Amino acid sequence: MDSGYPGKDNKVRKFFVKTFGCQMNKNDSSIITDILESNNYRSVEDPSHADIYIVNTCSVRAHAEQRALGHISSLKKWTARSGRKVVVVGCMAKRIGDKIIKQHAFVDLILGPDSYRNIAKFLDEIYRSKTRIIDTELSNEVYDKIYPKNTGVVDFVSIMRGCNNFCSYCIVPYVRGPARSRPLTDIIAQTHYLIESGVKDITLLGQNVNEYAQGDLNFAGLLNEVAKISGLNRLRFLTSHPKDLNDDVIQAVAKNNSLCEWFHLPLQSGSDRILQLMNRQYYKSDYHQLVRKIRQAIPHAAITTDIIVGFPGETEEEFQDTVDMIHELQFDNAYMYRYSARQGTKAFQYESLPERMIIARLKMIIDIQNEIVMKKAKEMIGRTYEVLFEGPGANKSTRGKTRGNKDIIVEKEITPGSIDKVVIKEVKGHTPIAELID
């Protein structure tokens, strides 16, 4: 990748990146790394060896911000050595960048999610002029023609950035801007690059991938195009919005062998009133129908979800609606969160529920979903699955994933990147333990 900006001196400075938050942030950290390494900077895995400490932040929940802010505060001691610089980037940098740079005199550079192409130029200027810089302006940036290096067997290709949905609890549209899609040619070029690098499992990434649009090409069309690429073993996508996932996308998964039978479909609530307060733009009956369509077209498909409990005004009956949906739909996995008030969103003005009530509700649905996960894991015993082995586990074991994104352990050492048939023999904890089929 060539960012078009040459380094201003011959000194090779070392940087370390600490990432908080979602897969989009991890992907952004890879983009930052690629840009810097193309401009006479070198990535290191140990911050004690770094000249520059980059903190990539998340604003989706208050807890994520608090963790990042605590980590930033701890870096004051790290900067005691002369010449060290601290950089804060990402969603929290966009949301409260002015506050961060005022409260932490040792922070030298603040960048929002659309400003990474200039990170090397800004750092060179900071080293040359001993200045401090903040750039959090949003733009139409999609980081095309940037293909971060990969040394593993699993990776991600960002197909779009931003979001147009404005769910009432969500800060993302405010800190990442409106939805905009990456050109098909660039997505295909990066996919080819990753396959040639040895990647076996690729996930197409976006805040709402179903919003992808380039001219007449929609998301289903994109899936069909990428699925044609020679050498592609496994293709997935994250994340889908229930209001936008349609029959064409389901059929694309059903008919393309490389597309894995896994749908991550955030429910958020089982109450129609709460869904409307959240501005989710669907009803629970729509969600039920969508799950039925997926399971009719692809009976063995795995469906995972996100759920928020304790949204302002959620009654006990409305919480029970969510519990009922979990029981009825039997999700393969669920990411469950307590509602987190985000200043700047519509829901921030609503009165919060008592903390004790929210925590009790969250614990209840976690316990229910754990029972479902355990039941489904035990149902796997004796069945055969195709597993891509990703890396070492504990005690000379190897971990891998099924096409349905279920974690599997084989208690022997297997080369990462191997794709093998296994049979499930037992379950330890929540994890199926398998043996290779000769």
C-alpha positions in Angstrom: 0.0 0.0 0.0 1.3 3.5 -0.8 -0.3 6.3 1.1 1.3 8.9 -1.1 3.2 10.6 1.8 7.0 10.0 2.1 8.6 10.1 5.6 10.4 13.4 6.5 13.5 11.9 8.0 15.4 8.6 7.9 14.7 7.6 11.5 12.6 4.5 11.9 10.3 5.1 14.8 8.5 2.2 16.5 4.8 2.2 17.4 2.4 0.0 19.4 -1.3 -0.1 19.0 -3.8 -0.9 21.8 -7.3 -1.6 20.5 -10.6 -1.3 22.4 -14.0 -2.2 21.0 -15.5 -4.0 18.0 -14.2 -5.8 15.0 -14.4 -2.5 13.0 -11.9 -1.0 15.4 -9.6 -4.0 15.0 -9.8 -3.6 11.3 -9.0 0.1 11.7 -5.9 -0.7 13.7 -4.7 -2.9 10.9 -5.3 0.0 8.5 -3.3 2.4 10.8 -0.5 -0.2 11.0 -0.3 -0.5 7.2 -0.3 3.3 6.7 2.5 3.8 9.2 4.6 0.9 8.0 4.4 2.3 4.5 5.8 5.6 5.9 9.0 4.6 7.7 7.4 3.5 11.0 7.7 0.0 12.4 5.1 -1.9 14.5 6.2 -3.6 17.7 4.3 -6.0 20.1 5.9 -4.7 23.3 5.0 -1.0 24.2 8.3 -0.8 26.2 10.1 -0.9 22.9 7.8 1.7 21.2 8.4 5.4 20.6 4.6 6.0 19.9 1.7 4.5 21.8 -1.6 4.5 19.8 -4.9 3.9 21.7 -7.8 3.0 19.3 -10.9 3.7 21.3 -14.6 2.8 21.4 -17.7 4.8 22.3 -20.5 2.3 21.9 -20.8 1.8 25.7 -19.8 3.8 28.7 -17.7 0.9 30.0 -15.6 0.8 26.9 -15.0 4.5 27.2 -14.1 4.2 30.9 -11.6 1.4 30.1 -10.0 3.4 27.3 -9.8 6.6 29.4 -8.3 4.7 32.3 -5.7 3.2 30.0 -4.8 6.6 28.5 -4.3 8.1 32.0 -1.9 5.2 32.8 0.3 6.2 29.9 1.6 9.4 31.7 4.4 7.3 33.3 5.2 5.6 29.9 5.8 9.1 28.4 8.5 9.9 31.0 11.2 8.7 28.5 12.1 11.5 26.2 10.7 11.5 22.7 7.7 9.2 23.4 4.3 10.2 21.9 0.8 9.2 22.7 -1.9 9.1 20.0 -5.6 8.6 20.7 -7.8 7.6 17.7 -11.2 6.1 17.0 -14.8 6.8 18.0 -14.1 8.2 21.5 -11.5 10.5 19.9 -14.2 11.8 17.7 -16.8 12.2 20.5 -14.6 13.8 23.2 -11.3 14.5 21.6 -11.2 18.1 22.8 -11.8 17.0 26.4 -9.0 14.3 26.1 -6.4 16.7 24.8 -7.2 19.3 27.5 -7.1 16.8 30.4 -4.0 14.9 29.3 -1.1 17.1 28.5 1.0 14.1 27.4 -1.4 13.2 24.5 0.1 14.6 21.3 -2.4 13.5 18.5 -6.1 13.0 18.4 -7.6 11.4 15.2 -11.2 10.5 14.4 -12.1 7.4 12.3 -11.8 9.2 8.9 -8.3 10.8 9.5 -6.0 7.9 9.5 -4.4 8.5 6.1 -2.7 11.5 7.5 -1.3 9.8 10.7 2.3 9.6 9.4 2.3 13.2 8.2 0.9 14.4 11.5 3.4 12.4 13.5 6.3 13.7 11.4 5.0 17.3 12.1 4.7 16.6 15.8 8.3 15.3 16.0 9.6 18.2 13.9 7.6 21.1 15.5 6.8 19.7 19.0 3.2 20.6 18.4 -0.1 18.9 19.3 -2.7 18.1 16.6 -6.4 17.2 16.7 -8.3 16.1 13.5 -11.7 14.5 14.0 -13.6 15.8 10.9 -15.8 13.2 9.2 -15.6 12.6 5.4 -16.4 10.1 2.7 -13.3 8.0 3.6 -13.6 4.2 2.9 -9.8 3.5 3.0 -9.8 2.0 -0.5 -6.5 0.7 -1.9 -5.2 -0.1 1.6 -4.7 -3.8 2.1 -3.2 -4.5 5.6 -0.8 -7.5 5.8 -2.0 -10.7 7.3 -0.1 -13.6 8.9 -3.1 -15.6 10.1 -5.8 -17.8 8.4 -8.7 -15.5 9.3 -9.2 -11.9 8.3 -11.7 -9.1 7.5 -12.5 -7.0 4.5 -14.3 -3.7 5.2 -16.9 -3.1 2.6 -18.5 0.0 4.0 -18.2 2.5 6.8 -20.7 4.5 8.8 -24.4 4.0 9.3 -27.7 5.6 8.4 -30.1 4.0 10.9 -29.8 6.2 14.0 -31.0 3.7 16.5 -32.0 5.9 19.4 -29.4 4.3 21.8 -26.4 4.2 19.3 -23.6 6.7 19.0 -22.1 5.2 15.8 -23.8 7.4 13.1 -22.5 10.5 15.1 -18.9 9.3 15.4 -18.5 7.4 12.1 -20.8 9.3 9.9 -23.3 8.2 7.2 -23.1 4.9 5.4 -20.8 4.9 2.3 -19.7 1.8 0.4 -16.3 0.8 -0.9 -15.9 0.0 -4.6 -16.4 -3.6 -5.7 -13.1 -3.7 -7.6 -11.2 -2.7 -4.4 -13.1 -5.3 -2.3 -12.2 -8.0 -4.8 -8.6 -6.8 -5.0 -8.2 -7.1 -1.2 -9.9 -10.4 -1.1 -7.4 -11.8 -3.8 -4.6 -10.3 -1.8 -5.7 -12.1 1.4 -6.2 -15.4 -0.3 -2.7 -15.2 -1.8 -1.4 -14.4 1.7 -2.9 -17.7 3.0 -6.2 -16.5 4.5 -8.9 -19.2 4.5 -11.8 -17.4 6.2 -12.8 -13.9 5.2 -15.5 -11.8 6.8 -17.0 -8.8 4.9 -17.4 -6.1 7.5 -19.7 -3.1 8.0 -21.9 -1.5 10.6 -24.9 -2.7 8.5 -23.6 -4.7 5.5 -27.1 -4.9 4.1 -26.9 -1.2 3.3 -24.1 -1.8 0.8 -24.8 0.0 -2.5 -22.5 0.8 -5.4 -24.6 1.9 -8.4 -26.9 -1.0 -9.2 -25.0 -3.4 -7.1 -26.6 -4.3 -3.7 -25.3 -6.4 -0.9 -26.7 -9.7 -2.3 -25.0 -8.9 -5.6 -21.7 -8.2 -3.8 -21.9 -11.5 -2.0 -22.4 -13.4 -5.4 -19.5 -11.5 -6.9 -17.0 -12.1 -4.1 -18.1 -15.8 -3.7 -16.9 -16.4 -7.3 -13.3 -15.6 -6.4 -11.0 -18.6 -7.0 -9.3 -20.1 -3.9 -11.9 -18.6 -1.5 -12.6 -21.2 1.2 -15.0 -19.4 3.6 -16.8 -16.1 3.3 -18.9 -14.5 6.1 -20.4 -11.1 6.8 -21.0 -8.8 9.8 -23.3 -7.2 10.8 -26.8 -7.5 9.4 -29.8 -5.3 10.3 -33.1 -7.3 10.4 -35.0 -4.6 8.5 -32.6 -4.9 5.5 -31.6 -8.6 5.3 -33.8 -9.9 2.4 -34.5 -13.1 0.5 -31.8 -12.4 -2.0 -29.1 -12.4 0.7 -30.5 -15.6 2.2 -30.4 -17.2 -1.3 -26.9 -16.0 -1.9 -25.8 -17.9 1.3 -27.8 -21.0 0.3 -26.4 -21.3 -3.2 -22.7 -20.3 -2.8 -20.5 -23.0 -1.3 -18.0 -20.6 0.0 -20.6 -18.6 2.0 -20.8 -19.9 5.5 -24.2 -20.8 7.0 -24.1 -18.2 9.8 -26.2 -15.1 10.3 -25.5 -12.6 13.0 -28.8 -10.8 13.4 -29.2 -8.4 16.3 -32.6 -8.6 17.9 -32.0 -6.1 20.7 -35.5 -6.5 22.2 -38.5 -8.8 22.0 -40.9 -6.0 22.7 -42.6 -4.1 19.9 -42.9 -0.9 21.9 -39.2 -1.0 23.0 -38.1 -1.8 19.4 -40.0 1.3 18.2 -38.4 3.5 21.0 -35.1 2.1 19.9 -35.9 3.1 16.3 -35.1 -0.4 15.1 -37.7 -0.1 12.2 -39.1 -3.7 12.5 -41.5 -5.6 14.8 -40.9 -8.9 16.6 -43.2 -10.6 14.0 -40.8 -9.4 11.2 -37.9 -10.9 13.1 -39.7 -14.2 13.6 -40.5 -14.4 9.9 -36.9 -13.6 9.0 -35.6 -16.4 11.2 -38.2 -18.8 9.7 -37.1 -17.9 6.2 -33.4 -18.5 7.0 -34.1 -21.9 8.7 -36.4 -23.0 5.8 -33.8 -22.1 3.2 -30.8 -23.3 5.2 -32.0 -25.8 7.9 -28.5 -26.1 9.5 -27.8 -22.3 9.6 -26.5 -20.9 12.8 -28.1 -17.7 14.0 -26.5 -15.5 16.6 -27.8 -12.2 18.0 -27.3 -9.1 20.2 -29.7 -8.2 23.0 -29.9 -5.0 25.1 -31.8 -5.2 28.5 -32.9 -2.3 30.7 -33.7 0.1 27.9 -35.4 3.2 29.5 -39.0 2.4 30.3 -38.7 -1.3 29.7 -41.4 -2.9 31.9 -41.3 -6.4 33.4 -43.7 -7.6 30.8 -41.6 -6.2 28.0 -38.5 -7.8 29.4 -40.4 -11.1 29.5 -41.2 -10.6 25.7 -37.4 -10.7 25.2 -37.1 -13.8 27.4 -39.8 -15.5 25.4 -38.0 -14.7 22.1 -34.8 -16.2 23.4 -36.7 -19.4 24.4 -38.6 -19.5 21.1 -35.8 -18.8 18.6 -33.0 -20.8 20.4 -30.1 -18.7 19.2 -26.8 -20.4 18.7 -25.1 -17.6 20.7 -26.0 -14.2 21.9 -24.0 -11.1 22.9 -26.0 -9.6 25.8 -25.6 -6.1 27.2 -27.1 -3.8 29.7 -28.4 -0.5 28.2 -25.6 2.2 28.2 -26.7 5.8 28.0 -24.8 7.7 25.3 -24.8 11.5 25.4 -25.9 12.8 22.0 -28.3 10.0 21.2 -32.1 10.4 21.4 -32.4 7.8 24.2 -30.0 9.8 26.4 -33.0 12.1 27.3 -35.0 9.1 28.6 -35.1 8.3 32.3 -33.0 5.3 33.2 -34.2 2.2 35.0 -32.8 1.3 38.5 -29.3 -0.2 38.2 -30.2 -3.2 40.4 -33.2 -4.1 38.1 -31.0 -3.9 34.9 -28.3 -6.1 36.4 -30.8 -8.7 37.5 -32.5 -8.8 34.1 -29.1 -9.2 32.3 -28.1 -12.0 34.6 -31.4 -13.8 33.9 -31.0 -13.8 30.1 -27.3 -14.7 30.3 -28.3 -17.8 32.4 -31.0 -18.7 29.9 -28.8 -18.3 26.9 -26.0 -20.3 28.5 -28.4 -23.2 29.0 -29.3 -23.0 25.3 -25.7 -22.9 24.2 -24.9 -25.9 26.4 -27.9 -27.9 25.1 -26.9 -27.1 21.5 -23.3 -28.1 22.2 -24.4 -31.5 23.6 -26.6 -32.0 20.5 -23.4 -31.8 18.4 -22.0 -35.0 20.1 -21.7 -37.7 17.5 -22.1 -35.4 14.5 -19.6 -34.6 11.8 -18.4 -31.0 11.0 -16.0 -29.3 8.7 -13.5 -27.3 10.9 -11.0 -24.7 9.9 -8.2 -24.8 12.5 -7.0 -21.3 13.5 -4.4 -21.7 16.1 -3.1 -23.4 19.3 -5.3 -24.0 22.3 -4.3 -25.0 25.9 -2.2 -28.1 26.6 -1.1 -28.9 23.0 -4.7 -28.7 21.7 -5.8 -26.8 18.6 -8.8 -24.5 18.3 -10.9 -24.1 15.2 -14.4 -23.1 13.9 -17.2 -24.8 12.1 -18.8 -23.1 9.1 -21.5 -22.0 11.6 -18.9 -20.1 13.7 -18.9 -22.6 16.6 -15.6 -23.0 18.5 -14.2 -26.5 18.4 -11.2 -28.0 20.2 -9.2 -31.0 19.1 -6.7 -32.3 21.7 -3.7 -32.6 19.4 -1.5 -30.2 17.5 -2.8 -29.3 14.0 -1.3 -26.9 11.5 -3.2 -23.6 11.4 -5.1 -23.3 8.1 -6.0 -27.0 7.9 -9.6 -27.7 7.0 -10.6 -31.1 8.3 -13.7 -33.2 9.0 -14.2 -33.9 12.7 -16.6 -35.8 14.9 -17.7 -34.3 18.2 -16.9 -36.6 21.1 -17.8 -34.6 24.3 -18.4 -31.2 25.7 -16.1 -29.5 28.2 -17.6 -26.3 29.7 -19.4 -24.9 26.7 -16.9 -26.1 24.2 -17.3 -29.2 22.0 -14.2 -31.5 21.9 -13.7 -33.3 18.6 -11.5 -35.9 17.0 -10.3 -35.9 13.4 -11.9 -38.3 11.0 -9.2 -40.2 9.2 
